[in-house]
Amino acid sequence: MGDRFERYSKSIIQERALPDIRDGLKPVQRRILYSMYLDGNTYDKGFRKSAKGVGNVMGNFHPHGDSSIYEAMVRLSQDWKLRAPLIEMHGNNGSMDGDPPAAMRYTEARLSKISAEMLRDINKDTVDEEWNFDDTEKEPKVLPARFPNLLVNGATGISAGYATEIPPHNLGEVIEATIKLIDDPDATLDDLMKIVKGPDFPTGGILQGASGIREAYETGRGKVFVKSKTSIQELRGHKQQIVITEIPYEVNKAVLVKKMDDVRVLKKVDGIAEVRDESDRQGLSIVVELKRDVDAQGILNYLLKNTDLQISYNFNMVAIADMRPQQVGLVKMLTEYVKHQEDVVLRRSKFDLDKAKKRLHIVEGLIKALSILDKVIKTIRASKNKSDAKNNLVKEYQFTEPQAEAIVSLQLYRLTNTDVTELEKENSELTALISKLNKIINNHSTLMSVIKKELQEVQKNYSDARRTKIEAKVDDIKVDTKVMVASEDVHVLVSHDGYVKRSSQRSFAASDPGDNGLKDEDYPILDVEANTLNHLFIFTDKGNLIYRQIFELEDSRWKDTGSHLSQEVGLGTDESVLKAFIFEDLKQTGTFLTGTNGNYVKQIDFQDLLPGRTYKSRASRFIKLKDDDTTVLDVAYISPEEADNKLVYVFTEHSYASAFPISEVPVVGSKAVGVKFVSLKADDKIAGYFIADKDSKSDKIAILTQRGSYKQMKLSEIPATSRARRGVLTLRELKREPHRILLVTKTNASTELHVITDQNNDISIDFSAHNDADRYSNGSFILDPSTDGNPIRFEIININN
């Protein structure tokens, strides 16, 4: 099986899918051109039914399906696929919209004028021939190809283990480069690239990426970008339209128009009024009509980025050279082509020389015969028959066999004086031709000058202006989100359990704000008004950060639950949302301060937490946790303006408290653990922390113990020292049932403080009903854990809102 697959692979590589480096044709294409040439189906004669051409190819040279032969014939006629079509076709031969051609019984075809250059001199033994599939006829292994067709028309194909993608080029440039290589065989790639700037697609467009072109011409592989030719036109009434007149090579126009219209229908971009295909006989034209006062360039950038208005084109220049597939660059392609032309012209010259010598021999015999005409006639009349006459001429006058044959076959009217003169003229012409051909055969520089002259003739007759514009730099197309999303104020909710949603202002206003769709045990972490263009950062207690733009959140009614974060990113079953922040843009210069119950604290620069390419499918990390039991206690955003005026107040369960400036917490990367928070005793751990202004007179410290005792005291009770100290005691240590700090926060007269227990009890604390206590007080009891439940969190409500 391996042996058979190997043979099959070799067959399709060499004889089906890949072009020959010399003539740039695949076998089926070569057979089509040769068969039509044999049938006289050329550009200077009338069109014939395509079915006749296909039938001849299939019957004589290509024992495969008629549909595959016809498809190859049609492609050779499509002027949006080939830079120099080799076949002319009457009737429907497909379209840029991907429409299929009419059946071969309806269309008519003939070789194009430039095809004559591909086949020129094929009858002069210029190329090797081989027997066809049934050994009844000979077919050429390669065509003479009097211009570098591989580069001019390019090639595309897939075989076993190999694929090829060679773009079309400008005929004038390619011939100019070939002539340069003939003049200077040591010409470098840089020399040739001064002439061949890059591909020249039949569909035009703008090609970007000089480095990609050079890499492709050097190695055979490279990547460039092909962009549509567009313009923005002003219309009446503050409207504009984008007009596309050239699209990238091999892009299906109908599919492109549909994709652009889908952008309008699905409202991926707000501002497109209509997409129309106005292409006609005058040329391609796609119009994208825009609404009033919209960002036309922004919409164009979106279309370039998200449709085939701009594509990447990958060179993969593979061709059959020396009977095997090779990845080739520009120099190798042209060098092999020049070698092929040397062989073709040399073989043609030898053929013409042999023919000229034979004719000269005949002419010399005829001239000699005319000079002794009476004797010749007398000898012929005395002979018995034609054969005897030939033998007598050879014997009596030393004519050769071919000369004697020509003499006895001579017609009587050729015996006039005029014909003697013509023969002498032909004699001199043949002598000059033989001399010329000998020079071509024996002198390499003369041979090369002939090739050069014939290439210049082809260039003069068939070259045209470049269609594709080459730009060295690839445009960095940035799509402004404002183009894609309408700016709208909405209401955003992020819950502790990980539910996220946005609701329209109308839905929010029509609902009871308390009826937010959350479960009884869940509660909002963020519940604010925001703009669809704002940016949301969600921090979890397990060190994960989820980023979304507000417009990316599920649009739900206010009384619906919304979507859970785990539907899009992987979160742990015991993971919950800690904090959420909304920013107008991603140019913030502040930091996030975060601490863990593992006694570590750090600051992270906002710019270190910007979303990556995969932000929609996976969360990023904002801190490294030492073990599974460690959790993040809190996250706070510190703007540069307030950093110098803030202190961090940190409390332990055993009631030690310390305060220190934020500047003592180093700014480190997102993957760092952080630095030591406080100096802990062996059995102690962090209870909580908050940030307050250095000189705040209004803020107070609120502490709740595990026994349900509450006390509040002034910030000044905690002296500001430095980080990693143990601090001072804030509760009096009891011998029996000592108080341990369970919850701590800051509070003031403008806030309402509530304690939520694990039995879902909500206990309100009257700020004014509690006097400021000193550090040695244990406060007063406000709840009984055995009946009210264990406190799990403080809820702070701003009274002013």
C-alpha atoms as one frame of an Amber mdcrd trajectory, in Angstrom:
protein
   0.000   0.000   0.000   2.876   2.338   0.886   4.552   1.610  -2.430   1.357
   2.294  -4.372   0.634   5.522  -2.493   4.192   6.618  -3.175   3.704   6.054
  -6.906   0.329   7.801  -6.826   1.836  10.762  -4.957   4.675  11.058  -7.449
   2.143  10.967 -10.280  -0.071  13.771  -8.964   2.912  15.900  -7.958   4.582
  15.658 -11.357   1.593  15.220 -13.642  -1.397  16.994 -12.199  -1.278  19.694
  -9.536   2.031  21.547  -9.824   3.272  23.719 -12.711   6.525  23.198 -14.597
   9.081  25.899 -13.786   9.839  26.353 -17.516   6.413  27.054 -19.030   4.393
  27.600 -15.845   1.720  25.115 -16.923   0.168  22.078 -15.311  -0.222  19.042
 -17.616  -3.952  19.610 -18.211  -3.334  23.248 -19.195  -0.485  22.261 -21.519
  -2.626  19.598 -23.152  -5.519  22.011 -23.677  -3.282  24.570 -25.412  -1.500
  21.938 -27.521  -4.712  20.183 -28.545  -6.357  23.457 -29.608  -3.179  24.356
 -31.518  -3.263  21.031 -33.398  -6.936  21.618 -34.238  -6.120  25.048 -35.683
  -8.355  26.602 -32.999  -6.166  29.726 -32.852  -6.755  33.457 -32.319  -6.729
  34.237 -36.081  -9.587  31.821 -36.816 -13.185  31.629 -35.648 -14.417  30.385
 -32.254 -15.398  26.723 -31.845 -17.603  24.988 -29.325 -15.769  24.422 -26.031
 -17.168  20.878 -25.955 -15.240  20.063 -29.134 -11.982  21.301 -27.609 -12.640
  19.417 -24.352 -13.505  16.231 -26.256 -10.300  16.392 -28.281  -8.187  16.922
 -25.153  -9.902  14.060 -23.347  -9.748  11.679 -26.308  -6.161  12.358 -27.335
  -4.160  13.433 -24.316  -5.960  13.695 -20.970  -7.940  10.599 -19.885  -9.832
  12.338 -17.049 -13.308  13.771 -16.540 -14.580  16.353 -18.985 -15.631  18.655
 -16.115 -12.065  18.954 -14.801 -10.752  19.706 -18.308 -13.476  22.309 -18.886
 -12.811  23.933 -15.502  -9.121  24.250 -16.410 -10.089  25.694 -19.818 -12.454
  28.212 -18.202  -9.811  29.362 -15.696  -7.355  29.962 -18.553  -9.918  32.387
 -20.009 -10.787  34.345 -16.834  -9.176  37.777 -16.919  -9.732  38.286 -13.154
  -7.690  35.154 -12.400  -4.920  35.368 -15.068  -2.870  38.454 -15.848  -2.581
  37.331 -19.499  -5.470  34.925 -20.338  -4.356  32.141 -22.688  -7.844  31.358
 -24.002 -10.603  33.595 -25.335 -14.144  32.466 -24.609 -17.524  33.513 -25.963
 -20.394  33.123 -23.524 -20.594  32.892 -19.752 -17.176  31.892 -18.396 -18.020
  32.580 -14.747 -17.641  35.790 -12.774 -15.913  37.410  -9.799 -19.074  36.606
  -7.827 -18.253  32.917  -8.018 -20.977  32.204 -10.594 -20.317  28.943 -12.460
 -19.631  29.123 -16.215 -22.231  27.991 -18.714 -22.008  24.354 -19.796 -19.379
  23.640 -22.452 -22.062  22.929 -25.048 -23.069  26.610 -24.872 -19.697  28.358
 -24.809 -17.136  28.812 -27.581 -13.385  29.103 -27.246 -10.149  29.677 -29.118
  -6.533  30.320 -28.189  -5.770  33.946 -27.339  -3.161  35.891 -29.286  -0.556
  35.601 -26.524  -0.984  31.803 -26.546   0.770  31.833 -29.917   3.894  32.910
 -28.020   3.545  29.898 -25.709   3.381  27.522 -28.697   5.637  29.340 -31.165
   8.185  27.024 -32.852   6.756  23.893 -31.234   6.836  22.220 -34.681  10.599
  22.767 -34.944  11.697  20.075 -32.508  12.209  22.709 -29.784  10.880  20.531
 -26.927  10.938  16.880 -25.974   7.862  14.829 -26.747   6.434  11.649 -25.258
   3.710   9.195 -26.224   0.199   9.924 -25.029  -1.733   7.555 -22.746  -2.573
   5.052 -25.523   0.665   5.392 -27.526  -1.117   6.719 -30.604   0.169  10.291
 -30.634   3.064  12.321 -29.298   2.570  15.239 -26.903   5.086  17.828 -25.674
   6.594  17.478 -22.197   6.835  21.262 -22.002   5.848  24.159 -24.281   8.443
  26.531 -25.801   6.853  29.389 -23.759   8.376  32.482 -25.350   7.564  34.575
 -22.225   7.920  33.642 -18.478   4.354  32.397 -18.037   4.901  30.978 -14.522
   5.417  34.455 -13.090   3.083  36.327 -15.456   0.013  34.164 -14.794   1.013
  32.576 -11.492  -0.301  29.226 -10.303  -2.314  27.647  -7.525  -2.622  23.959
  -6.688  -2.595  21.264  -4.020  -1.033  17.819  -4.393   0.204  15.172  -1.955
   2.467  16.855   0.568   2.925  19.948  -1.606   0.884  23.023  -2.414   1.715
  26.000  -4.581   0.602  29.621  -4.529   2.398  31.808  -7.079   0.841  35.235
  -7.703   0.510  36.818 -11.171   3.065  39.466 -12.210   3.351  42.229 -14.770
   4.549  40.857 -18.128   6.638  43.929 -18.960   8.443  43.853 -15.596   9.100
  40.107 -15.723  10.539  40.265 -19.269  12.647  43.276 -18.260  14.044  41.273
 -15.318  14.715  38.283 -17.609  16.648  40.542 -19.988  18.588  41.921 -17.018
  19.530  38.340 -16.073  20.580  37.624 -19.687  22.783  40.751 -19.722  24.200
  40.001 -16.279  23.976  36.324 -15.254  25.359  37.286 -11.819  22.517  39.745
 -11.139  21.360  39.599  -7.512  17.841  39.495  -6.135  18.127  43.185  -5.239
  19.005  43.985  -8.859  15.952  42.080 -10.132  13.650  43.566  -7.473  14.430
  47.043  -8.761  12.517  45.903 -11.865   9.967  43.421 -10.442   8.549  45.399
  -7.515   6.081  42.669  -6.586   3.009  40.787  -7.834   0.618  42.514 -10.217
  -2.844  41.090  -9.671  -5.388  41.242 -12.509  -7.894  42.647  -9.996  -5.520
  45.464  -8.958  -5.671  46.427  -5.295  -2.939  47.669  -2.969  -0.230  45.230
  -1.876   1.560  46.011   1.407   4.676  44.493   2.916   8.063  44.971   1.219
   9.755  42.596   3.666   7.228  39.852   2.859   7.778  40.287  -0.898  11.549
  40.120  -0.493  11.335  37.039   1.725   9.081  35.342  -0.851  11.393  36.196
  -3.761  14.366  34.954  -1.748  12.985  31.734  -0.202   9.718  31.027  -2.025
   7.634  31.732   1.079   6.393  35.054   2.388   3.350  36.891   3.652   1.921
  40.168   2.394  -1.395  41.984   2.723  -3.667  42.853  -0.190  -6.068  45.699
   0.382  -9.003  46.973  -1.657  -8.777  50.319  -3.414 -11.289  52.536  -1.637
 -12.333  56.159  -1.481 -14.668  58.139   0.763 -17.030  60.423  -1.138 -19.111
  63.266   0.248 -22.883  63.256  -0.369 -25.531  65.868   0.283 -27.050  66.182
   3.730 -23.819  65.538   5.748 -23.669  61.990   4.404 -20.741  60.037   3.007
 -20.223  56.818   1.091 -17.320  54.399   0.780 -16.680  53.390  -2.843 -14.626
  50.243  -3.532 -13.248  49.991  -7.077 -10.677  47.179  -6.699 -10.782  44.144
  -4.404  -8.078  41.641  -3.381  -7.102  38.797  -5.725  -9.376  35.720  -5.715
 -11.857  37.285  -3.267 -15.458  36.377  -4.126 -17.180  39.714  -4.712 -20.710
  38.488  -3.914 -19.565  36.918  -0.629 -17.672  40.116   0.247 -20.762  42.268
  -0.379 -22.903  39.900   1.711 -20.439  39.961   4.620 -20.376  43.748   4.553
 -24.174  43.822   4.493 -24.246  41.353   7.424 -22.244  43.922   9.394 -25.102
  46.348   8.762 -27.928  43.850   9.451 -26.373  42.499  12.661 -25.532  46.076
  13.731 -21.908  45.207  14.391 -21.229  48.753  13.214 -23.648  51.560  13.809
 -23.714  53.874  10.803 -24.063  51.805   7.603 -27.258  52.675   5.705 -26.881
  50.397   2.659 -24.380  48.185   0.834 -24.788  48.002  -2.967 -22.931  46.222
  -5.756 -22.954  48.680  -8.658 -20.467  46.771 -10.851 -21.195  46.883 -14.595
 -19.367  46.763 -17.922 -17.427  49.872 -16.943 -15.804  48.033 -14.021 -16.143
  46.984 -10.411 -17.918  49.283  -7.965 -19.200  48.449  -4.479 -20.853  51.296
  -2.577 -21.261  51.400   1.209 -23.650  54.258   1.934 -23.360  55.713   5.446
 -25.788  57.494   7.749 -25.488  61.159   8.702 -22.491  62.402  10.669 -20.718
  59.068  11.215 -17.002  58.260  11.262 -16.473  57.040   7.675 -12.783  56.217
   8.172 -13.593  54.311  11.366 -16.228  52.216   9.567 -13.836  51.591   6.657
 -11.171  50.426   9.145 -13.673  48.010  10.700 -14.595  46.590   7.276 -10.914
  46.203   6.334 -10.250  44.378   9.602 -13.320  42.145   9.674 -14.142  41.337
   6.036 -12.172  40.306   2.947 -11.774  43.954   1.992  -8.218  43.271   3.142
  -6.644  39.800   3.127  -3.276  38.279   3.837  -1.659  36.604   0.841   0.856
  33.835   1.462   3.440  33.105  -1.216   4.316  29.413  -1.527   6.214  29.277
  -4.778   6.555  25.569  -5.556   7.167  24.332  -9.107   8.480  21.208 -10.813
  12.161  21.697 -11.614  14.355  18.785 -12.762  11.393  16.411 -12.361  10.895
  17.191  -8.677   8.957  19.821  -6.690  11.105  22.678  -5.426  10.382  25.839
  -3.488  11.910  28.528  -5.640  12.640  32.228  -5.493  12.637  34.864  -8.211
  16.265  34.347  -9.308  15.851  30.562  -9.620  12.601  30.937 -11.605  14.105
  33.320 -14.129  17.391  31.397 -14.332  15.525  28.174 -15.154  13.398  30.040
 -17.698  16.482  31.463 -19.433  18.024  27.957 -19.531  14.802  26.678 -21.133
  14.910  29.439 -23.742  18.555  28.662 -24.522  17.532  25.058 -25.175  14.483
  26.056 -27.257  16.338  28.565 -29.455  19.336  26.230 -29.863  17.113  23.319
 -30.938  15.114  25.581 -33.252  18.325  26.886 -34.814  19.608  23.344 -35.382
  16.262  22.375 -36.921  16.276  25.436 -39.192  19.939  24.824 -40.087  19.267
  21.243 -41.107  16.267  22.342 -43.161  18.221  25.203 -44.780  21.154  22.896
 -45.667  18.814  20.386 -47.292  17.096  23.110 -49.275  20.432  24.652 -50.299
  21.543  21.282 -51.571  18.385  21.027 -53.692  18.759  24.610 -54.969  22.383
  23.997 -55.943  21.262  20.867 -57.889  18.503  22.794 -59.685  20.891  25.605
 -60.634  23.377  23.061 -62.004  20.580  21.274 -63.895  19.373  24.518 -65.459
  22.912  25.319 -66.566  23.052  22.025 -68.546  19.357  21.864 -69.234  19.541
  20.403 -72.756  21.730  17.529 -71.625  19.469  16.843 -68.653  16.342  16.791
 -70.854  18.045  14.514 -73.344  19.059  12.106 -70.556  15.549  12.091 -69.072
  13.929  11.483 -72.482  16.295   8.566 -73.115  15.383   6.962 -69.773  12.777
   4.224 -69.426  10.959   5.629 -66.343  11.310   8.048 -63.423  13.557   5.737
 -61.451  15.808   5.117 -64.434  15.936   8.875 -65.122  17.101   9.542 -61.536
  19.776   6.871 -61.739  21.031   8.212 -65.103  21.242  11.774 -63.743  23.205
  10.591 -60.711  25.527   8.466 -62.877  26.171  10.934 -65.736  26.223  14.355
 -63.989  27.098  13.442 -60.349  23.786  14.734 -58.934  22.854  13.342 -55.519
  19.717  11.288 -55.000  17.696  14.198 -53.464  18.852  16.535 -56.286  17.888
  14.022 -58.960  14.456  13.607 -57.310  13.952  17.393 -57.361  15.017  17.619
 -61.026  12.683  14.890 -62.310   9.845  16.394 -60.262  10.440  19.863 -61.742
   7.486  21.330 -63.642   8.098  22.652 -67.155   7.030  26.251 -66.353   9.896
  26.434 -63.800  12.411  26.386 -66.662  12.111  30.098 -67.468  14.909  32.627
 -66.949  13.001  34.205 -64.072  13.150  31.015 -62.071  16.916  30.765 -62.599
  17.246  34.237 -61.052  14.961  33.305 -58.155  16.966  30.149 -57.490  20.202
  32.139 -57.404  18.576  34.637 -55.028  17.322  31.812 -52.803  20.807  30.299
 -52.877  22.379  33.465 -51.507  19.620  33.865 -48.895  20.064  30.269 -47.713
  23.837  30.706 -47.529  23.378  33.821 -45.365  20.800  32.025 -43.175  23.092
  29.049 -42.665  25.913  31.360 -41.685  23.621  33.142 -39.214  22.322  29.895
 -37.728  25.841  28.512 -37.381  26.782  31.649 -35.480  23.794  31.227 -33.140
  24.642  27.574 -32.527  28.378  28.072 -32.047  28.416  31.466 -30.290  26.679
  31.688 -26.876  26.448  35.499 -26.811  24.731  35.499 -30.229  22.270  32.897
 -28.945  21.486  35.064 -25.904  21.034  38.169 -28.032  18.440  36.290 -30.142
  16.531  35.296 -26.988  16.726  38.882 -25.737  15.484  40.336 -29.037  12.525
  37.932 -29.184  11.603  38.699 -25.560  11.665  42.428 -26.341   9.303  41.780
 -29.250   6.843  39.998 -26.927   7.195  42.825 -24.390   6.479  45.427 -27.062
   3.373  43.595 -28.296   1.761  42.501 -25.036   2.963  44.481 -22.002   0.597
  46.862 -20.243   0.584  49.147 -17.199   0.840  47.781 -13.656  -2.520  47.389
 -11.917  -1.511  46.614  -8.322   0.010  49.409  -6.254   2.936  48.328  -4.033
   3.360  49.901  -0.581   6.383  48.987   1.537   4.706  49.438   4.917   1.754
  47.413   6.218  -0.920  49.708   7.674  -1.707  49.088  11.329  -5.493  49.230
  11.169  -6.991  50.167  14.510 -10.738  49.934  14.960 -12.191  52.469  17.359
 -14.776  50.803  19.579 -16.978  53.879  19.178 -17.547  52.839  15.572 -18.868
  49.414  16.559 -20.918  50.381  19.600 -23.442  53.108  20.101 -22.618  55.211
  23.159 -25.421  54.587  25.637 -25.835  54.956  29.382 -26.912  51.706  31.021
 -27.158  50.209  34.497 -24.511  47.624  35.425 -24.632  45.006  38.162 -21.902
  42.603  39.299 -22.826  40.206  42.118 -20.764  38.440  44.790 -21.616  35.024
  43.302 -20.402  36.080  39.829 -23.546  37.197  37.986 -23.057  40.112  35.584
 -25.521  42.096  33.487 -26.305  45.436  31.944 -29.810  46.835  31.656 -31.184
  49.770  29.763 -32.107  52.853  31.749 -35.686  52.253  30.727 -35.722  48.709
  32.144 -34.047  49.896  35.356 -36.488  52.773  35.827 -39.488  50.499  35.203
 -38.369  47.976  37.843 -38.183  48.046  41.578 -34.438  48.704  42.229 -34.526
  46.118  45.021 -35.810  43.487  42.603 -32.446  42.953  40.906 -32.972  39.281
  40.031 -30.315  37.949  42.437 -30.819  35.008  44.788 -31.512  35.814  48.456
 -28.011  34.832  49.595 -26.312  36.782  46.742 -25.673  40.527  46.822 -24.339
  43.258  44.504 -20.623  44.077  44.522 -21.165  46.801  41.913 -24.480  48.472
  41.115 -23.923  51.661  39.098 -24.770  53.597  35.996 -22.139  53.330  33.230
 -21.608  53.925  29.530 -21.467  51.065  27.014 -17.950  52.228  26.046 -16.620
  52.042  29.636 -14.292  49.300  30.877 -15.106  46.864  33.703 -12.482  45.119
  35.882 -13.758  42.293  38.117 -11.465  40.904  40.844 -12.125  37.564  42.581
 -10.949  36.290  45.974  -8.816  33.621  44.245  -6.634  36.143  42.424  -8.447
  36.122  39.043  -9.209  39.238  37.020 -12.000  39.327  34.424 -12.157  42.242
  31.985 -15.099  43.304  29.851 -16.226  46.380  28.029 -19.694  47.264  29.199
 -21.246  46.632  25.773 -19.910  43.036  25.949 -22.041  42.241  29.011 -25.335
  40.426  28.473 -28.149  42.908  27.899 -30.853  41.769  30.345 -33.942  43.133
  31.990 -33.188  44.509  35.451 -35.264  41.823  37.137 -33.344  39.030  35.330
 -30.351  37.350  36.942 -27.932  37.984  34.059 -25.109  35.694  32.915 -22.622
  33.944  35.188 -18.899  34.535  34.693 -18.234  30.780  34.619 -20.175  30.582
  31.311 -17.290  32.388  29.616 -14.242  31.984  31.870 -13.276  29.089  34.134
 -13.861  29.955  37.805 -13.594  27.733  40.890 -16.774  26.484  42.587 -15.774
  28.243  45.837 -14.631  31.432  44.082 -16.498  34.690  44.520 -16.268  38.263
  43.299 -14.445  40.606  45.645 -14.465  43.978  43.923 -15.411  45.524  40.555
 -14.321  48.842  39.060 -15.431  50.830  36.017 -13.048  53.107  34.069 -13.695
  55.433  31.138 -10.579  54.295  29.280  -7.524  52.039  29.556  -5.030  54.890
  29.955  -5.200  55.051  33.759  -1.934  55.657  35.610  -2.954  54.507  39.090
  -2.392  51.266  40.960  -4.443  48.545  42.644  -3.579  47.755  46.266  -4.397
  44.208  47.320  -3.723  42.114  50.416  -4.273  38.461  51.305  -5.099  36.568
  54.486  -1.715  34.925  53.981  -0.146  38.174  55.264   1.032  39.585  51.935
   0.341  43.002  50.417   1.331  44.588  47.117   0.492  47.239  44.538  -0.006
  46.448  40.835   0.229  49.073  38.119  -3.015  49.501  36.154  -1.099  49.102
  32.873   0.094  45.630  33.987  -3.506  44.427  34.077  -4.596  45.464  30.581
  -6.626  42.784  28.763  -4.814  40.296  26.519  -5.903  38.663  23.272  -7.770
  35.826  25.050  -9.528  37.933  27.696 -12.982  36.751  26.587 -12.305  33.066
  27.206  -9.977  33.074  30.190  -9.332  35.154  33.295  -5.928  36.711  33.935
  -4.069  36.654  37.298  -3.486  39.773  39.369  -1.691  38.053  42.282   0.075
  34.787  43.042  -1.396  32.924  46.043   0.843  30.714  48.158  -1.677  27.895
  48.603  -5.326  26.918  48.074  -6.358  28.217  51.518  -5.084  31.714  50.834
  -7.621  34.258  49.607  -7.530  37.918  48.657  -9.102  40.125  51.323  -9.705
  43.312  49.356  -8.726  45.303  46.255  -8.617  49.093  46.126  -7.791  51.455
  43.265  -5.370  54.270  44.137  -5.090  57.183  41.753  -1.708  58.977  41.508
  -3.178  62.161  43.029  -4.321  60.503  46.258  -1.449  58.059  46.795   0.598
  60.434  49.016  -2.367  61.218  51.268  -3.460  57.658  52.103  -2.677  55.271
  54.956  -3.305  51.531  55.082  -4.983  50.414  58.326  -4.592  46.681  58.961
  -6.082  44.571  61.772  -5.419  41.044  63.005  -7.877  38.664  64.657  -6.075
  39.112  67.985  -6.857  42.837  67.684  -3.415  44.119  66.758  -3.638  47.143
  64.469  -1.103  49.185  62.575  -1.116  51.972  59.998   1.478  52.880  57.385
   1.713  54.955  54.178   0.761  53.327  50.883   4.162  54.345  49.491   5.716
  51.601  51.654   3.931  48.947  49.590   6.066  48.253  46.483   4.542  48.202
  42.997   5.249  44.719  41.570   4.088  42.535  38.688   0.807  40.643  38.465
   2.522  37.286  39.071   4.274  38.392  42.293   3.138  37.340  45.792   3.868
  40.686  47.396   5.639  41.695  50.623   4.979  41.046  54.328   1.901  42.867
  55.597   2.336  42.849  59.406   4.368  41.025  62.030   2.020  38.249  63.129
   2.078  36.079  66.218   2.107  32.326  65.587  -1.636  31.785  66.155  -2.792
  35.110  64.715  -3.892  36.067  61.202  -5.102  39.082  59.214  -8.736  40.017
  59.905  -9.024  42.881  57.446  -7.747  46.222  56.280  -8.951  49.476  54.742
  -7.495  52.685  53.295  -8.218  56.137  54.724  -6.970  59.711  54.378  -4.082
  60.650  56.634  -5.838  63.602  58.247  -9.441  62.422  58.024 -11.626  63.825
  60.841 -14.884  62.235  59.671 -13.846  58.592  59.167 -14.049  56.201  62.095
 -12.962  52.602  62.624 -15.823  50.088  62.972 -14.964  46.727  64.587 -17.208
  43.690  65.137 -16.048  40.686  67.176 -17.019  37.037  66.869 -19.145  37.418
  70.020 -21.304  40.152  68.425 -19.658  43.106  70.150 -19.373  46.343  68.151
 -17.211  49.370  68.786 -16.086  52.417  66.827 -13.075  54.587  67.441 -11.113
  57.418  65.861  -8.437  56.736  63.243  -5.984  58.616  65.447  -6.153  55.794
  67.986  -3.888  53.833  65.606  -0.510  55.554  65.320   1.049  55.647  61.843
   4.310  53.697  61.803   5.759  51.543  59.038   4.846  48.327  57.245   5.462
  44.867  58.751   5.077  46.036  62.379   2.867  44.216  64.897   1.049  47.384
  65.904  -1.072  48.170  68.969  -3.937  46.285  70.649  -7.437  47.583  69.938
  -9.400  45.286  72.344  -8.877  44.389  75.973  -7.714  40.775  76.264 -10.096
  38.680  78.418  -9.035  35.472  80.168 -12.383  33.791  79.435 -13.874  33.947
  75.943 -11.585  36.664  74.581 -12.900  38.854  71.804 -11.489  38.259  68.340
 -11.925  40.749  65.457 -14.219  39.265  62.807 -15.066  42.311  60.673 -13.444
  45.718  60.366 -14.132  48.712  58.118 -14.198  52.476  58.154 -17.463  54.358
  58.603 -18.709  57.921  59.025 -21.855  59.934  59.488 -22.695  59.949  55.776
 -22.909  56.150  55.660 -25.334  53.610  57.023 -23.701  50.465  58.380 -25.377
  47.051  58.350 -24.186  43.663  59.574 -25.289  40.672  57.492 -25.233  37.257
  59.181 -25.085  33.726  57.753 -28.796  33.386  58.610 -29.462  36.313  56.244
 -30.307  38.649  59.106 -29.675  42.344  58.482 -28.757  44.282  61.631 -28.532
  48.050  61.212 -25.992  49.987  63.312 -26.870  53.556  64.274 -23.631  55.468
  63.857 -24.739  58.275  66.199 -25.875  55.860  68.932 -22.316  54.693  69.592
 -19.698  56.886  71.216 -16.092  56.762  70.122 -14.298  54.256  72.323 -10.643
  54.021  73.196  -8.313  51.137  72.301  -8.933  49.319  75.576 -12.710  49.075
  75.236 -14.398  45.888  74.013 -17.447  47.772  72.727 -21.075  46.824  73.240
 -23.079  43.826  72.072 -25.403  44.413  69.109 -26.238  40.809  68.181 -26.233
  37.291  69.577 -24.529  34.831  67.198 -26.483  31.906  68.650 -29.818  33.440
  67.632 -28.984  36.030  64.938 -26.315  33.970  63.182 -22.603  34.532  62.668
 -21.677  37.872  61.070 -20.241  37.409  57.557 -19.915  40.941  56.182 -20.497
  44.643  56.644 -22.770  46.384  54.160 -22.125  50.093  53.800 -24.843  52.282
  52.279 -24.068  55.867  51.335 -26.891  57.962  52.779 -26.212  60.848  50.376
 -27.129  58.595  47.420
